[in-house]
Amino acid sequence: MAMRFRLPFARARSPEPPAAKAWLPGAIAALSGEGDARWSGRGYQALAREGFMRNPVAHRATRMIAEAAASVPWLVFDGGREQERHPVIDLLNRPDPNGAGDGFFETLYGHLVLAGNAWVNPVDAGGRLAGLQLLRPDRMRVIEGPDGWPVAYEHQAGGRRQRFAVTPEEGPGLLHLKLFHPLDDHLGFAPLEAALMALDLHNAAMGWNKALLDNSARPSGALVYQPKDGGNLTPEQYQRLKAELEDGYQGARRAGRPLLLEGGLDWKAMGLTPRDMDFIEARNGAARDIALALGVPPMLLGIPGDLTYANYQEANRAFCRLTVLPLVARTAQALTAWLRPVYGAGLKIDFDADRLPGLAAERDALWARVGAADFLSDEEKREAVGYQGVTE
C-alpha cells in the first residue's frame, strides 16, 4: 500500500520554468550546514578550558614542561661564589608559606605556556621580602601612558581592583615574565595559541568519536520517498516513521542494525566516512602539531607515526635541552635582575641542570672527558663542569 504524506514544512508547488530542473515528487532531502570552520576563542581562559582541561595531549605536554622545569634546583651566587645559605635560597625554596617552591614554579611555568605571561607579586612583611605571590594572567591588565608604554598594572578579582606601579618608589614592583610576541609590545604570546587550529581539530575528532558511539545507528544521509503512483506520506505515517527511526536505530546499543524500508522509501547515504576523511591520521597529525608548538617530542607523549628521534632517551634529552632549560634560564635571568636592587649587585640566580634525568648521559660523558684531562688541575676541572667555590 502506498504511503501518503505531506511534510510539515512543505508548500504548494508552483509551475516551474521549462529550463529549470524539477525536484522528484515527495523527496526528503538533507542540506549541509555552514561551510566555514568554527574555532575556539583566544585568550587564557579559552586555551585553559579547550587545551589544558579538555585535550589530553595539551594537558600532558603542559604538565611535562611545568613539572620538569619546576624540578630544576636553583643555585644562588653572591660575588661570584656559590652560597649554601642565603635569603634568596629560602625565598625560592619556599616562596609561599603555604606551599613548597616546586608547586609555585610549576604554576608559574604553566602560566607561561597557557598565557605567554606570568606575574609575580612580592609580599612585604615589615620592610623585608617575605614571600612571592602569583597573579593569574587573565586578571591582569596593562595600563599605558600617553607615550604608549606601561605606567601601571591592574589586577581585578572578586569585584576588587588593585593597581601596581611599574616603577614603585620603595621595594621591587611586580615581576612580569613574558614570551616573545611579534605583534604586542607589552604582553607575551602563548605557545599553545600557535596550535589553536590543531587543538580544535583534535577536540572535534574526539567529540565526533563520542557522538558516533552515542548515536552511531543514525547515519548521515536522507530518506527519499519515491512512490510509483506519486503522492506523499500522511502526517501519521511520517510521525510513525520518525518514531521508529529514533526508537529502533538511535544509540550505541542499536549500532549496526539494518534499516528496513518499505512503501517506496529509499536510503541515500551522504557525507564522508571516517576512512574517506583519513580520520585517525588527521587526529594524530593534530596531536603532533600540538606537541610541536609546545616543544615536546611526540614520542614522549606516545603519539604514533613520529620517528624523529632514534630512541626515547634521545627524545628526552632534546626535550630537556631545547624546551625546559631555556624556560628555566629565562626565569633565572628575570629573577636575578628583579632581586638585585634588594640583595645587592653581586647576586646571581642560576640553576643546576645536572639534576634533570634526561641530561644524565650528557653529564656522564662530560665528567669522563674532563676527568681524563690530566693537564687540568682539580680546581679547573670543577670549573669546567660548572662547580665553583661554595660559601656558607
SEPA-230964 format. One record per residue (C-alpha): residue number from 1; residue in one letter; x, z, y. Coordinates in steps of 0.1 Angstrom, whole numbers, plus 5000, padded with zeros to 4 digits. Each point is the difference from the previous one (the first is absolute). Example, Ala and Ser with C-alpha at 12.3 -4.5 7.8 and 13.67 -1.06 7.14 Angstrom:
residues 2
+-----+-----+------+------+-------+
|   n | res | east |   up | north |
+-----+-----+------+------+-------+
|   1 |   A | 5123 | 5078 |  4955 |
|   2 |   S | 5014 | 4993 |  5034 |
+-----+-----+------+------+-------+
//
This chain:
residues 392
+-----+-----+------+------+-------+
|   n | res | east |   up | north |
+-----+-----+------+------+-------+
|   1 |   M | 5000 | 5000 |  5000 |
|   2 |   A | 5014 | 4990 |  5034 |
|   3 |   M | 5006 | 5030 |  5023 |
|   4 |   R | 4990 | 4995 |  5036 |
|   5 |   F | 5015 | 5020 |  5028 |
|   6 |   R | 5004 | 4998 |  5038 |
|   7 |   L | 5030 | 5019 |  5015 |
|   8 |   P | 4991 | 5026 |  5026 |
|   9 |   F | 5023 | 4982 |  5025 |
|  10 |   A | 4988 | 4965 |  4991 |
|  11 |   R | 4984 | 4979 |  5027 |
|  12 |   A | 4977 | 4970 |  4998 |
|  13 |   R | 5022 | 4969 |  4996 |
|  14 |   S | 4996 | 4973 |  5026 |
|  15 |   P | 5008 | 4963 |  4992 |
|  16 |   E | 5037 | 4993 |  5004 |
|  17 |   P | 5015 | 4969 |  5014 |
|  18 |   P | 5008 | 4973 |  4974 |
|  19 |   A | 5037 | 5003 |  5006 |
|  20 |   A | 5001 | 5038 |  4992 |
|  21 |   K | 5005 | 5014 |  4965 |
|  22 |   A | 4970 | 5021 |  4989 |
|  23 |   W | 5004 | 5033 |  4982 |
|  24 |   L | 4989 | 5002 |  4964 |
|  25 |   P | 4965 | 5014 |  4998 |
|  26 |   G | 4999 | 5038 |  4995 |
|  27 |   A | 5038 | 5004 |  4999 |
|  28 |   I | 5015 | 5035 |  5006 |
|  29 |   A | 5034 | 4997 |  5017 |
|  30 |   A | 5026 | 5026 |  5008 |
|  31 |   L | 5019 | 4994 |  5032 |
|  32 |   S | 5035 | 5013 |  5007 |
|  33 |   G | 5007 | 5025 |  5028 |
|  34 |   E | 5025 | 5000 |  5028 |
|  35 |   G | 5032 | 4982 |  4993 |
|  36 |   D | 5022 | 5021 |  5023 |
|  37 |   A | 5020 | 5028 |  4984 |
|  38 |   R | 4993 | 5036 |  5011 |
|  39 |   W | 5030 | 5022 |  5006 |
|  40 |   S | 5003 | 5038 |  5004 |
|  41 |   G | 5006 | 5014 |  5034 |
|  42 |   R | 5034 | 5009 |  5012 |
|  43 |   G | 5012 | 5034 |  5011 |
|  44 |   Y | 5011 | 5032 |  4983 |
|  45 |   Q | 4966 | 5010 |  4987 |
|  46 |   A | 4992 | 4966 |  4985 |
|  47 |   L | 5034 | 4997 |  4983 |
|  48 |   A | 4997 | 5036 |  4988 |
|  49 |   R | 4966 | 4994 |  4984 |
|  50 |   E | 5004 | 4965 |  4987 |
|  51 |   G | 5036 | 5004 |  4990 |
|  52 |   F | 5012 | 5035 |  4992 |
|  53 |   M | 4966 | 5013 |  4989 |
|  54 |   R | 4985 | 4970 |  4982 |
|  55 |   N | 5028 | 4978 |  4988 |
|  56 |   P | 5022 | 5013 |  4972 |
|  57 |   V | 5030 | 4977 |  5008 |
|  58 |   A | 5001 | 5010 |  5037 |
|  59 |   H | 4994 | 5037 |  4991 |
|  60 |   R | 5028 | 5001 |  4975 |
|  61 |   A | 5025 | 4981 |  5021 |
|  62 |   T | 4993 | 5022 |  5030 |
|  63 |   R | 5004 | 5031 |  4979 |
|  64 |   M | 5033 | 4987 |  4985 |
|  65 |   I | 5015 | 4994 |  5035 |
|  66 |   A | 4988 | 5033 |  5015 |
|  67 |   E | 5010 | 5021 |  4970 |
|  68 |   A | 5034 | 4984 |  4995 |
|  69 |   A | 5009 | 5002 |  5037 |
|  70 |   A | 4988 | 5036 |  5003 |
|  71 |   S | 5022 | 5010 |  4970 |
|  72 |   V | 5032 | 4990 |  5018 |
|  73 |   P | 5017 | 5032 |  5012 |
|  74 |   W | 5011 | 5004 |  5036 |
|  75 |   L | 5035 | 5007 |  5012 |
|  76 |   V | 5008 | 5016 |  5034 |
|  77 |   F | 5033 | 4995 |  5018 |
|  78 |   D | 5011 | 5017 |  5031 |
|  79 |   G | 5033 | 4990 |  5016 |
|  80 |   G | 5007 | 4976 |  4972 |
|  81 |   R | 4999 | 5027 |  4973 |
|  82 |   E | 4972 | 5005 |  4975 |
|  83 |   Q | 4981 | 5033 |  5004 |
|  84 |   E | 4987 | 5021 |  4972 |
|  85 |   R | 4980 | 5022 |  5023 |
|  86 |   H | 4984 | 4987 |  5031 |
|  87 |   P | 4966 | 5004 |  5018 |
|  88 |   V | 4994 | 4963 |  4995 |
|  89 |   I | 5004 | 5003 |  4962 |
|  90 |   D | 4974 | 5028 |  5000 |
|  91 |   L | 4977 | 4978 |  5022 |
|  92 |   L | 5002 | 4969 |  4978 |
|  93 |   N | 4997 | 5020 |  4967 |
|  94 |   R | 4969 | 5018 |  5013 |
|  95 |   P | 4986 | 4982 |  5030 |
|  96 |   D | 4965 | 5015 |  4994 |
|  97 |   P | 4997 | 5037 |  4992 |
|  98 |   N | 4972 | 4991 |  4975 |
|  99 |   G | 5020 | 4975 |  4980 |
| 100 |   A | 5034 | 4987 |  4990 |
| 101 |   G | 5018 | 4971 |  5016 |
| 102 |   D | 4993 | 4975 |  4972 |
| 103 |   G | 4963 | 5000 |  5007 |
| 104 |   F | 5006 | 4997 |  5037 |
| 105 |   F | 5023 | 4970 |  4997 |
| 106 |   E | 4978 | 4984 |  4973 |
| 107 |   T | 4971 | 5000 |  5025 |
| 108 |   L | 5023 | 4987 |  5027 |
| 109 |   Y | 5012 | 4971 |  4979 |
| 110 |   G | 4964 | 4993 |  4989 |
| 111 |   H | 4990 | 4997 |  5037 |
| 112 |   L | 5028 | 4975 |  5006 |
| 113 |   V | 4989 | 4978 |  4970 |
| 114 |   L | 4963 | 5001 |  5008 |
| 115 |   A | 5001 | 5000 |  5038 |
| 116 |   G | 5035 | 4990 |  5010 |
| 117 |   N | 5001 | 5031 |  5022 |
| 118 |   A | 5007 | 5037 |  4994 |
| 119 |   W | 4997 | 5028 |  5026 |
| 120 |   V | 5018 | 5033 |  4998 |
| 121 |   N | 4989 | 5029 |  5023 |
| 122 |   P | 5026 | 5028 |  5006 |
| 123 |   V | 4985 | 5035 |  4995 |
| 124 |   D | 5013 | 5024 |  5026 |
| 125 |   A | 5002 | 5038 |  4993 |
| 126 |   G | 5015 | 5022 |  5027 |
| 127 |   G | 5022 | 4972 |  5015 |
| 128 |   R | 5014 | 4988 |  4967 |
| 129 |   L | 4992 | 4972 |  4977 |
| 130 |   A | 4981 | 5017 |  4971 |
| 131 |   G | 4985 | 4971 |  4981 |
| 132 |   L | 4988 | 4964 |  4999 |
| 133 |   Q | 4964 | 4987 |  5000 |
| 134 |   L | 4989 | 4965 |  4989 |
| 135 |   L | 4973 | 4983 |  5021 |
| 136 |   R | 4978 | 4974 |  4983 |
| 137 |   P | 5008 | 4965 |  5014 |
| 138 |   D | 4963 | 4990 |  5004 |
| 139 |   R | 4994 | 5029 |  5023 |
| 140 |   M | 5029 | 4991 |  5024 |
| 141 |   R | 4998 | 4978 |  5031 |
| 142 |   V | 5027 | 4987 |  5022 |
| 143 |   I | 4993 | 5004 |  5037 |
| 144 |   E | 5018 | 4974 |  5021 |
| 145 |   G | 5012 | 5003 |  5036 |
| 146 |   P | 4998 | 4974 |  5028 |
| 147 |   D | 5031 | 4983 |  4987 |
| 148 |   G | 4986 | 4997 |  4964 |
| 149 |   W | 5022 | 5025 |  4984 |
| 150 |   P | 4988 | 5033 |  4984 |
| 151 |   V | 4996 | 5030 |  5022 |
| 152 |   A | 4981 | 5022 |  4976 |
| 153 |   Y | 4985 | 5002 |  4965 |
| 154 |   E | 4965 | 5012 |  4994 |
| 155 |   H | 4988 | 5017 |  4968 |
| 156 |   Q | 4963 | 5002 |  4992 |
| 157 |   A | 4985 | 5021 |  4972 |
| 158 |   G | 4967 | 5019 |  4997 |
| 159 |   G | 4988 | 4989 |  5034 |
| 160 |   R | 5031 | 5015 |  5017 |
| 161 |   R | 5026 | 4980 |  5018 |
| 162 |   Q | 5036 | 5011 |  5006 |
| 163 |   R | 5026 | 4982 |  5020 |
| 164 |   F | 5038 | 5000 |  4994 |
| 165 |   A | 5024 | 4988 |  5026 |
| 166 |   V | 5026 | 4975 |  4988 |
| 167 |   T | 5028 | 5019 |  5018 |
| 168 |   P | 4989 | 5036 |  5002 |
| 169 |   E | 5017 | 5024 |  5025 |
| 170 |   E | 5009 | 5025 |  4973 |
| 171 |   G | 5009 | 4996 |  4964 |
| 172 |   P | 4997 | 4969 |  4978 |
| 173 |   G | 4968 | 4979 |  5003 |
| 174 |   L | 4982 | 4981 |  4973 |
| 175 |   L | 5022 | 4981 |  4976 |
| 176 |   H | 4985 | 4965 |  4995 |
| 177 |   L | 5014 | 4982 |  4969 |
| 178 |   K | 4989 | 4963 |  4998 |
| 179 |   L | 5008 | 4969 |  4980 |
| 180 |   F | 5008 | 4966 |  5016 |
| 181 |   H | 4969 | 4982 |  5015 |
| 182 |   P | 5006 | 4966 |  5015 |
| 183 |   L | 4969 | 5001 |  5022 |
| 184 |   D | 4998 | 5036 |  5012 |
| 185 |   D | 5024 | 5018 |  5022 |
| 186 |   H | 4988 | 5035 |  4993 |
| 187 |   L | 4986 | 5001 |  4964 |
| 188 |   G | 5015 | 4991 |  4967 |
| 189 |   F | 4987 | 4975 |  4973 |
| 190 |   A | 4988 | 5013 |  4967 |
| 191 |   P | 5016 | 4983 |  4970 |
| 192 |   L | 4967 | 5002 |  4981 |
| 193 |   E | 4983 | 4980 |  5027 |
| 194 |   A | 5022 | 4970 |  4992 |
| 195 |   A | 4984 | 5000 |  4965 |
| 196 |   L | 4964 | 5003 |  5014 |
| 197 |   M | 4988 | 4967 |  4985 |
| 198 |   A | 5016 | 5008 |  4966 |
| 199 |   L | 4985 | 5035 |  5001 |
| 200 |   D | 4965 | 4986 |  5006 |
| 201 |   L | 5005 | 4974 |  4973 |
| 202 |   H | 5011 | 5027 |  4975 |
| 203 |   N | 4971 | 5023 |  5009 |
| 204 |   A | 4975 | 4971 |  4998 |
| 205 |   A | 5013 | 4991 |  4966 |
| 206 |   M | 4995 | 5035 |  4987 |
| 207 |   G | 4965 | 5001 |  5016 |
| 208 |   W | 4992 | 4967 |  4984 |
| 209 |   N | 5011 | 5013 |  4967 |
| 210 |   K | 4979 | 5031 |  5003 |
| 211 |   A | 4969 | 4980 |  5010 |
| 212 |   L | 5006 | 4977 |  4970 |
| 213 |   L | 4999 | 5030 |  4977 |
| 214 |   D | 4969 | 5015 |  5017 |
| 215 |   N | 4981 | 4967 |  5003 |
| 216 |   S | 5018 | 4976 |  4976 |
| 217 |   A | 4969 | 4986 |  4985 |
| 218 |   R | 4986 | 4987 |  5032 |
| 219 |   P | 5021 | 4969 |  5003 |
| 220 |   S | 5005 | 4982 |  5033 |
| 221 |   G | 4978 | 4969 |  4999 |
| 222 |   A | 4965 | 4988 |  5004 |
| 223 |   L | 4968 | 4997 |  4979 |
| 224 |   V | 4986 | 4965 |  5006 |
| 225 |   Y | 4963 | 4994 |  4991 |
| 226 |   Q | 4994 | 4964 |  4992 |
| 227 |   P | 4967 | 4995 |  4981 |
| 228 |   K | 4991 | 4966 |  4987 |
| 229 |   D | 4966 | 5000 |  5016 |
| 230 |   G | 5011 | 5014 |  5033 |
| 231 |   G | 4988 | 5032 |  5017 |
| 232 |   N | 5015 | 5035 |  5005 |
| 233 |   L | 4999 | 5034 |  4985 |
| 234 |   T | 4971 | 5023 |  5009 |
| 235 |   P | 5008 | 5032 |  5018 |
| 236 |   E | 4993 | 5020 |  4969 |
| 237 |   Q | 5023 | 4978 |  4979 |
| 238 |   Y | 5027 | 5003 |  5026 |
| 239 |   Q | 4998 | 5038 |  5001 |
| 240 |   R | 5001 | 5002 |  4962 |
| 241 |   L | 5030 | 4977 |  4999 |
| 242 |   K | 5018 | 5021 |  5026 |
| 243 |   A | 4992 | 5032 |  4982 |
| 244 |   E | 5013 | 4986 |  4967 |
| 245 |   L | 5032 | 4990 |  5015 |
| 246 |   E | 5006 | 5034 |  5016 |
| 247 |   D | 4989 | 5020 |  4970 |
| 248 |   G | 5015 | 4980 |  4972 |
| 249 |   Y | 5032 | 4983 |  5014 |
| 250 |   Q | 5014 | 5023 |  5027 |
| 251 |   G | 5025 | 5028 |  4994 |
| 252 |   A | 5032 | 5005 |  4980 |
| 253 |   R | 4980 | 5010 |  4968 |
| 254 |   R | 4982 | 4967 |  5000 |
| 255 |   A | 5031 | 4979 |  5006 |
| 256 |   G | 5002 | 4969 |  4978 |
| 257 |   R | 4963 | 4997 |  4992 |
| 258 |   P | 4988 | 4963 |  4997 |
| 259 |   L | 4975 | 4989 |  5027 |
| 260 |   L | 4967 | 4987 |  4985 |
| 261 |   L | 4984 | 4973 |  5021 |
| 262 |   E | 4966 | 4984 |  4995 |
| 263 |   G | 4975 | 4979 |  5019 |
| 264 |   G | 5023 | 4976 |  5017 |
| 265 |   L | 5025 | 5027 |  5012 |
| 266 |   D | 5037 | 4990 |  5000 |
| 267 |   W | 5031 | 5020 |  5008 |
| 268 |   K | 5026 | 4985 |  5024 |
| 269 |   A | 5033 | 5019 |  5001 |
| 270 |   M | 5015 | 5003 |  5035 |
| 271 |   G | 5033 | 5013 |  5013 |
| 272 |   L | 5035 | 5003 |  4985 |
| 273 |   T | 5008 | 5020 |  4969 |
| 274 |   P | 5028 | 5026 |  5001 |
| 275 |   R | 5021 | 4975 |  4980 |
| 276 |   D | 4994 | 4973 |  5026 |
| 277 |   M | 5010 | 5023 |  5028 |
| 278 |   D | 5031 | 5012 |  4980 |
| 279 |   F | 4986 | 5034 |  5006 |
| 280 |   I | 5027 | 5021 |  4984 |
| 281 |   E | 5029 | 4982 |  5015 |
| 282 |   A | 4984 | 5002 |  5035 |
| 283 |   R | 4996 | 5038 |  4996 |
| 284 |   N | 5036 | 5004 |  4988 |
| 285 |   G | 5013 | 4978 |  5029 |
| 286 |   A | 4981 | 5021 |  5025 |
| 287 |   A | 5016 | 5032 |  4984 |
| 288 |   R | 5035 | 4984 |  5003 |
| 289 |   D | 4993 | 4992 |  5037 |
| 290 |   I | 4990 | 5036 |  5007 |
| 291 |   A | 5031 | 5013 |  4983 |
| 292 |   L | 5022 | 4975 |  5018 |
| 293 |   A | 4986 | 5011 |  5034 |
| 294 |   L | 5007 | 5036 |  4993 |
| 295 |   G | 5035 | 4993 |  4986 |
| 296 |   V | 4993 | 5012 |  4964 |
| 297 |   P | 5012 | 4978 |  4971 |
| 298 |   P | 4969 | 4990 |  4980 |
| 299 |   M | 5019 | 5009 |  4968 |
| 300 |   L | 4999 | 5036 |  5010 |
| 301 |   L | 4962 | 4998 |  5004 |
| 302 |   G | 4994 | 4983 |  4966 |
| 303 |   I | 4988 | 4968 |  5015 |
| 304 |   P | 5004 | 4972 |  4974 |
| 305 |   G | 5017 | 4967 |  5007 |
| 306 |   D | 5028 | 5012 |  5022 |
| 307 |   L | 5036 | 4996 |  4987 |
| 308 |   T | 5019 | 5002 |  5032 |
| 309 |   Y | 5022 | 5028 |  4987 |
| 310 |   A | 5018 | 5000 |  4967 |
| 311 |   N | 4989 | 5036 |  4991 |
| 312 |   Y | 4981 | 5030 |  5012 |
| 313 |   Q | 5032 | 5017 |  5011 |
| 314 |   E | 5010 | 4971 |  5023 |
| 315 |   A | 4965 | 4999 |  5015 |
| 316 |   N | 5001 | 5038 |  5007 |
| 317 |   R | 5034 | 4997 |  5016 |
| 318 |   A | 4987 | 4972 |  5023 |
| 319 |   F | 4970 | 5021 |  5009 |
| 320 |   C | 5022 | 5030 |  5010 |
| 321 |   R | 5026 | 4979 |  5018 |
| 322 |   L | 4977 | 4975 |  5019 |
| 323 |   T | 4968 | 5021 |  5006 |
| 324 |   V | 5005 | 5037 |  4997 |
| 325 |   L | 5034 | 5005 |  5016 |
| 326 |   P | 4993 | 4979 |  5032 |
| 327 |   L | 4969 | 5021 |  5006 |
| 328 |   V | 5019 | 5033 |  4995 |
| 329 |   A | 5028 | 4987 |  5022 |
| 330 |   R | 4976 | 4990 |  5028 |
| 331 |   T | 4984 | 5035 |  4999 |
| 332 |   A | 5034 | 5018 |  5000 |
| 333 |   Q | 5011 | 4981 |  5031 |
| 334 |   A | 4968 | 5007 |  5018 |
| 335 |   L | 5001 | 5037 |  4991 |
| 336 |   T | 5037 | 5002 |  5012 |
| 337 |   A | 4992 | 4985 |  5034 |
| 338 |   W | 4969 | 5022 |  5004 |
| 339 |   L | 5017 | 5033 |  4991 |
| 340 |   R | 5033 | 4996 |  5017 |
| 341 |   P | 4988 | 5012 |  5034 |
| 342 |   V | 4990 | 5033 |  4983 |
| 343 |   Y | 5029 | 5005 |  4976 |
| 344 |   G | 5029 | 4983 |  5018 |
| 345 |   A | 5016 | 4966 |  5002 |
| 346 |   G | 5021 | 5006 |  4968 |
| 347 |   L | 4969 | 5001 |  4978 |
| 348 |   K | 4996 | 4972 |  4974 |
| 349 |   I | 4973 | 4999 |  4973 |
| 350 |   D | 5009 | 4980 |  4969 |
| 351 |   F | 4988 | 4997 |  4964 |
| 352 |   D | 5015 | 5003 |  4965 |
| 353 |   A | 4992 | 4967 |  4982 |
| 354 |   D | 5018 | 5013 |  4968 |
| 355 |   R | 4968 | 5019 |  4991 |
| 356 |   L | 4980 | 4969 |  4995 |
| 357 |   P | 4998 | 4992 |  4963 |
| 358 |   G | 4999 | 4963 |  5006 |
| 359 |   L | 5034 | 5000 |  5015 |
| 360 |   A | 5017 | 5022 |  4974 |
| 361 |   A | 5018 | 4970 |  4983 |
| 362 |   E | 5013 | 4988 |  5034 |
| 363 |   R | 5014 | 5035 |  5008 |
| 364 |   D | 5016 | 5003 |  4966 |
| 365 |   A | 5018 | 4967 |  5005 |
| 366 |   L | 5011 | 5010 |  5035 |
| 367 |   W | 5014 | 5034 |  4988 |
| 368 |   A | 5019 | 4983 |  4971 |
| 369 |   R | 5015 | 4974 |  5024 |
| 370 |   V | 5010 | 5026 |  5026 |
| 371 |   G | 5013 | 5024 |  4973 |
| 372 |   A | 5023 | 4974 |  4986 |
| 373 |   A | 5016 | 4993 |  5034 |
| 374 |   D | 5032 | 5020 |  4997 |
| 375 |   F | 5012 | 4991 |  5035 |
| 376 |   L | 4972 | 5021 |  5015 |
| 377 |   S | 5002 | 5037 |  5006 |
| 378 |   D | 4972 | 5023 |  4988 |
| 379 |   E | 4987 | 5004 |  5036 |
| 380 |   E | 5000 | 4962 |  5005 |
| 381 |   K | 4981 | 4996 |  4967 |
| 382 |   R | 4974 | 5025 |  5012 |
| 383 |   E | 4995 | 4981 |  5032 |
| 384 |   A | 4998 | 4967 |  4981 |
| 385 |   V | 4971 | 5012 |  4979 |
| 386 |   G | 4982 | 5015 |  5030 |
| 387 |   Y | 5011 | 5037 |  4998 |
| 388 |   Q | 5014 | 5017 |  5031 |
| 389 |   G | 5011 | 5035 |  5009 |
| 390 |   V | 4973 | 5026 |  4997 |
| 391 |   T | 4995 | 5028 |  5025 |
| 392 |   E | 4979 | 5031 |  4990 |
+-----+-----+------+------+-------+
//
